[in-house]
C-alpha cells in the first residue's frame, strides 16, 4: 500500500478506477480502517472525472461525509487542488 506525504500529513493512496460504486464504498471503508490503524492522516482517493461520476459524486456530494459522521469518524473531505480526479479524506483531531 502506497502512501503520499501531504502538508496535512501522510495519507494512504487509494485507486478507485474501474470499480463499481458498491466496490468503491467497500474499498474506502477498508482503507479508512487501515489508515486509522497505521496512524495516517487519511486517504488520497483517485476516482477520475471523465467517464462516469458516480464515485466522485458519492465522495464529494455529501453521502460519504454523512456516512463517516454516522460512524463517528471525524473527518473532512477535500477536492485535491489541481487534479479534479482526486479527493482527500483527512481525519480531524479531537480538540
Rosetta blueprint (number, residue, H / E / L):
1 X L
2 X L
3 X E
4 X E
5 X E
6 X E
7 X L
8 X L
9 X E
10 X E
11 X E
12 X E
13 X E
14 X E
15 X E
16 X L
17 X L
18 X L
19 X L
20 X L
21 X H
22 X H
23 X H
24 X H
25 X H
26 X H
27 X H
28 X H
29 X H
30 X H
31 X H
32 X H
33 X H
34 X H
35 X H
36 X H
37 X H
38 X L
39 X L
40 X L
41 X L
42 X E
43 X E
44 X E
45 X E
46 X E
47 X L
48 X L
49 X L
50 X L
51 X L
52 X L
53 X L
54 X H
55 X H
56 X H
57 X H
58 X H
59 X H
60 X H
61 X L
62 X L
63 X H
64 X H
65 X H
66 X H
67 X H
68 X H
69 X H
70 X H
71 X L
72 X L
73 X L
74 X L
75 X E
76 X E
77 X E
78 X E
79 X E
80 X L
81 X L
82 X L
83 X L
84 X L
85 X L
86 X E
87 X E
88 X E
89 X E
90 X E
91 X E
92 X L
93 X L
94 X L
95 X L
